Amino acid sequence: MANFQDKVVYQIYPKSFCDTDGDGLGDLPGVTAKLDYLKDLGVDYLWLTPFFPSPQRDNGYDVADYRAVDPRFGTMEDLETLIREADKRGIGLMLDMVFNHTSTDHEWFQKALAGDKKYQDYYIFKDGAPDKIPTNWVSKFGGPAWEYLPGLGKWYLHLFDVSQADLNWENPAVRAELAGILRFWREKGIKGFRFDVVNLISKPEVFEDDYEGDGRRFYTDGRNVHRYLQELVAAGGIDGMITVGEMSSTSLENCIGYTNPDRHELTMSFSFHHLKVDYKNGDKWSLMPPDRMALKNLFTLWQEGMQAGHGWNALFWCNHDQPRAVSRFGDEGRYWKESAKMLGTATHMMRGTPYIYQGEEIGMTNAHYTSIGQYRDVESLNYYQILQQQGKTAAEALEILAQRSRDNGRTPMQWDGTAHAGFTTGTPWLGEADNYPAINAAAQVKDPDSIFSYYKQLVALRKQEPVISGGQIQFLYKDDPDLLAYRRWNEDTQLLVVCNLTGHDAPVTLPEGWADAGLLLGNYPDGGSRTSLRPYECWVLKKG
């Protein structure tokens, strides 16, 4: 684990990063073209979301071939060039492995459809009549989690889109196939892996209806998941590489198990509880302001809990499935720059490995689309209909999508103020946010007060200050809803991190001995008063 504590990962959604051939889709040569920008930022690894052949029903998370490059993103030679050029700059590539399910276009599923018993056992098929669904489980994208195939007289499980059939990890042949895929990419020079919804891979021995929820309690962190991960890591030859698991609706106890280095499962885990604090009654599609006390309590629980259990967190606000953090937890208007910097400070100073999602380092915002025709995400399109079926007007459904849609994180990277934000010379697959003339990388890379320059400092400090990468953590002011604050320490150094989560002034009484501590980092040029934080202000104070 020690090898990765001072590292920072940058997530790239290739489809929206940089388009070099004018077809409106980002591509692998586009990533290569921006490597110097990423080296300047200082990141160590690039996590690329899937660029494998796919029908793109779920933006590449419906994989049809795990060992090839989709022509829309380039060629295998393009990928090999990217690996070599990244290596020259000291940057490793991490691939996104979608091993809970495949596309129904995958050769394995097509063989299963054709009646091949071997490949039918690669998936979760249940015999039955068309009017007798195996369970009442609900798909993550809405609707039933089962689809009937009249030609076979069978149902198949799809926890996600109907085109994403869940793999049968109970079958040793499936586990062997997936380990072989990891070896293939490792031999290509890939340095790490991110595993999509990997805590859902172990299904129950008996499939039964869920009369309390949507079925997730039967398959989340399932009975064999830890054994399967240990086997995959060993057989795939990836023990010692940087790995991260996306954990859906997981528990602290399980994530300690997934990431404790003694267990040889994963290096770190993503959990999403802190990104549900603005879900009214736990429903993603019901809006409310973020519950700041819940946010503080979740950070405290997961940071101090993982520390106690020798687990390791992946630290993040944004990714391709989330709205933009500055739109959600900050202020897009008057305090855009201050709140974007504060949010970066809040997580980058914590115990764990920080992830920067493309555009986060320049303060990109939600798209603010105004018509359903602007959306592309399958989940958003489904829920536009579902919300209206539940009684919402079209305008109300659009307002919810404007705050919740995954497309908010998928708009084209804003490189400069030219047409389409410099992302493409063609027509982008998804429309860019209208604010790109003001919010773009070209406007920030040379500006010492920019969000980009601030993120460079955050990345550099993690490498310069061992207390950030390896120190202990303890949360403070636990009853104050406005302040997110914690102490970091090791044998030589102490840090005090204090963040104002609000758009108003927040008084603070510093712990004894901290009033005269030096300011290591702050997001207001004059450094603040030490008795009150201005809107979205943050301090990192240092002693020792």
Salt bridges, closest charged atoms under 4 A:
ASP6 OD1 - LYS7 NZ 2.88
ASP36 OD1 - ARG89 NE 2.72
ASP40 OD1 - LYS456 NZ 2.76
ASP44 OD2 - LYS463 NZ 2.53
ASP58 OD1 - ARG406 NH2 2.88
ASP70 OD1 - ARG72 NE 3.11
GLU80 OE2 - LYS188 NZ 2.76
GLU85 OE2 - LYS88 NZ 2.85
GLU85 OE1 - ARG89 NH1 3.06
ASP87 OD1 - LYS191 NZ 3.00
ASP96 OD1 - ARG194 NH1 2.98
GLU107 OE2 - LYS111 NZ 3.36
ASP127 OD1 - LYS154 NZ 2.56
ASP161 OD2 - ARG57 NH2 3.15
ASP166 OD2 - LYS203 NZ 3.09
GLU170 OE2 - ARG223 NH2 3.22
ASP196 OD1 - ARG194 NH1 2.92
ASP210 OD1 - ARG217 NE 2.85
GLU212 OE2 - ARG217 NH2 3.80
ASP214 OD2 - ARG216 NH2 2.69
GLU231 OE2 - ARG175 NE 2.98
ASP239 OD2 - HIS264 ND1 2.78
GLU246 OE1 - ARG194 NH2 3.24
GLU265 OE1 - HIS226 ND1 2.82
GLU265 OE2 - ARG263 NE 3.06
ASP278 OD2 - ARG328 NE 2.83
ASP278 OD2 - ARG404 NH1 3.41
GLU304 OE1 - LYS478 NZ 3.73
ASP321 OD2 - HIS320 NE2 3.42
ASP321 OD1 - ARG406 NH1 3.32
ASP321 OD1 - ARG410 NH2 2.84
GLU332 OE1 - HIS368 NE2 2.92
ASP377 OD1 - ARG406 NH2 2.68
ASP377 OD1 - ARG410 NH1 3.39
GLU379 OE1 - LYS284 NZ 2.87
GLU379 OE1 - ARG406 NE 3.46
GLU432 OE1 - HIS420 ND1 3.25
ASP449 OD2 - LYS337 NZ 3.17
ASP449 OD1 - LYS341 NZ 3.16
GLU465 OE2 - LYS542 NZ 2.82
ASP482 OD1 - ARG292 NH2 3.05
ASP482 OD2 - HIS504 NE2 3.78
ASP526 OD1 - ARG534 NH2 2.56
GLU537 OE2 - ARG534 NH2 3.08
